[in-house]
């Protein structure tokens, strides 16, 4: 439900603010490996087995994967991109 709300507000704000040249986009991360996760459960075999069964890419996401998406959206290369949801999830959304 919270992701649906983010999608809705992203699109609504993009429509509302576009006339002022303001772009609004969102990044929806998938299962990104975090330091906290590794501290809680250093044996990630069960998590990996589940994720690899539902994701197109058979690896865990990293903070670097997210950074690339954020850098693109903050750059002039995305100057004509607004109201978009960028799924950085290894193909999870396609399952």
ABEGO torsion letter per residue (X at the ends): XAAAAAAAAAAAAAAAAAAAGBBBBBBBBBBBBBAAAAAABABAAAAAAAAAAABABBBBBBAAAAAAAAAAAABAAAAABBGBBBBBAGGAAAX
